Amino acid sequence: MQNGFILETALRRGYTTGTCAAAAARAAALILQGREIRSVETVLPSGEVKELPVAGWTKKDNYATAWVIKDAGDDPDVTNGACIYATVRFCPKEITVRGGSGVGIATKPGLPIPPGEPAINPVPTRMIKDNVAAVLPPGKGMEITISVPEGEKLAQKTMNPQLGIIGGISILGTTGIVEPVSQEAFKEALIPQLRIAQALNHAAIVLTPGRKGKKAAIDLLGAPEDAVIQMSNFVGFMLEKCTALGFHRVILFGHVGKIAKIAAGCFHTHNRVSDGRTEVVAALAAVRNANSALVQKILDSPTAKEMERILQEAGLQEVWRDLAVRTSQRAVTFTRGNLKVGTFLLSVNRKILGWDDVAIEILKETGWGNYDLLNQQEKKRGK
């Protein structure tokens, strides 16, 4: 404590799976040449050299295996503590990198690695090769196999299944360093979904906050799985990436409690960053001639479900259509008119509360639409 204030301790940085794989491979290459080591120097993409501990190793006549325990520092990384193994053997001239058990296989286009190849990204592959090349005798090559024994289980806690990477985790890292609790890293991890949709030439995409929204969009809209993109709380960031990658049509789809924030002009929807849900719904209800008592009830609503009940009892379900229209307009303005945006609002029990005309237009243009469901809801409203 200093001057009455508690000084925050700096968060500890960690190492990527790519750095750990490179360290394990370099260690195994040295062990195959007769060295016994407990730590190994590892060169990062920046040229910086780090000393990483080697957790263990084995050696046979013609191959050696070393492993490094992933240390993510103070970042809540699901791969923290995982053992990254490298098994090496000499071969003529070339250095090759392969994926072993627990390293995923890419199955979809649009990722940094082509379908059918192990999910070892280009920068980690280069790191592994460079670190091994630095300790090889002249004229020698090496075959390197990277494996992660718990990789398949760990991958279920990552976005790999959604990205079409099956059988394990990815070996990642562009700098070799894990920055703790990095929002930027989280945002960048969302982009491969867009690249897959781009590679598959989807005419439009659906942006939804999370996995439940993704499943609902597939079930209720008939959207292809690879066209439904999880955006987490980063609405503005993902809209900008959509324009940068050349998309022209976007459907915003999700629970009304989250999507309503966009209508209020919030493009980062984490509850510690933004809100405005009740305020925007109350304002739209007032435009529909809700009296002051009803507006106050909406403002006092603790949940979106309660707002649903209030509007239904008051016969003001059209507010949800108004909210969808306003959400789309906000998104179009945010992207400076570069995107055509439609919106669907989802209730807590997975029913579509409201949508705008643009959302239906986009469905018709793509040919996805589940029109029977939507038409039934229109009839119930007396349209």
Secondary structure as UniProt FT lines:
FT   TURN            3..4
FT   STRAND          14..15
FT   HELIX           17..32
FT   TURN            33..34
FT   STRAND          39..43
FT   TURN            45..46
FT   STRAND          49..53
FT   STRAND          56..59
FT   STRAND          64..69
FT   TURN            73..74
FT   TURN            78..81
FT   STRAND          83..92
FT   STRAND          95..99
FT   STRAND          102..103
FT   STRAND          105..106
FT   TURN            109..110
FT   TURN            115..116
FT   HELIX           122..133
FT   TURN            134..135
FT   TURN            138..139
FT   STRAND          140..147
FT   TURN            149..150
FT   HELIX           151..155
FT   TURN            156..157
FT   HELIX           160..163
FT   STRAND          165..166
FT   STRAND          168..169
FT   STRAND          177..178
FT   TURN            180..181
FT   HELIX           183..199
FT   TURN            200..201
FT   STRAND          205..208
FT   HELIX           211..221
FT   HELIX           225..227
FT   STRAND          228..230
FT   TURN            232..233
FT   HELIX           235..244
FT   TURN            245..246
FT   STRAND          249..255
FT   HELIX           256..263
FT   TURN            264..265
FT   TURN            271..273
FT   HELIX           277..287
FT   TURN            288..289
FT   HELIX           292..299
FT   HELIX           304..313
FT   TURN            314..315
FT   HELIX           318..334
FT   TURN            335..337
FT   STRAND          340..346
FT   TURN            348..349
FT   STRAND          352..355
FT   HELIX           357..366
FT   HELIX           371..380
FT   TURN            381..382
//
